[in-house]
Amino acid sequence: MAINVQANVAEAVSTTAPDLLPEGAYEFYIFEATLAEYSDKSKNPGKPKLDLVLKVVDGPHKGRQVWEYNLPMFGTWNGGATAFTFYQFVAALGIEIPEDGNVAIPDPEDLVGETIKARVYHDTYGDNTNAKVKKYLAQDASTEAVASVAPTAEPKKSKFTK
């Protein structure tokens, strides 16, 4: 059965998707965080990962989103390489790695609203170009926040820093 929708033709013609978030360093707040596992088809089946929605905190791109899928929640890939994104993310949250190496990552619901800095780049796959996180930045790194939709959740100061 079809769904009938009354649409405004003038709006449909004039509505365009927003431009990509420009490349650069931004302060984001974590809008959504979901703990998941890598699929059986991946090189790291069953290992934990975080899927995040990040929103720009302020500036002319305030509220613009970047989706971060497949953020590893482990320090070494199955092939033995260092999962550097994990270490960048932990440092960006201000979490120190203890001598024993046992890092306590907050639950996803505790991450929501936390601020984090990251550098964004444009990734092209086929005909699609998306803004993606290239690198998470230490808390003391400067950003050149460059956007304009009001956020629906307020950023909060990190409770993970000492």
CORRAMO-V585597 format. One record per backbone hydrogen bond with DSSP energy under -0.5 kcal/mol. CO is the residue of the C=O (numbers start at 1). NH is the residue of the N-H. If there is no record, write none. Layout:
co->(CO/CO)
nh->(NH/NH)
This chain:
co->(2/5/7/8/9/10/11/24/25/26/26/27/28/29/29/30/32/34/36/38/39/42/44/47/48/49/50/51/52/53/53/54/55/56/59/61/61/62/64/66/66/67/68/70/71/75/77/81/82/83/83/84/85/86/87/88/89/90/90/91/91/94/96/98/101/103/107/107/108/108/111/113/114/116/117/118/119/119/120/121/121/123/123/125/128/130/132/135/137/138/147/147/156)
nh->(4/7/9/12/13/14/15/120/144/28/118/57/116/31/55/113/53/51/49/46/42/45/47/38/73/36/71/34/68/31/32/66/29/63/62/64/148/149/56/54/68/69/52/72/50/83/80/77/84/86/87/88/89/90/91/92/93/94/95/94/139/96/98/101/103/105/110/111/111/112/114/156/30/28/137/26/134/135/24/123/132/125/130/128/125/123/121/119/117/141/61/62/115)
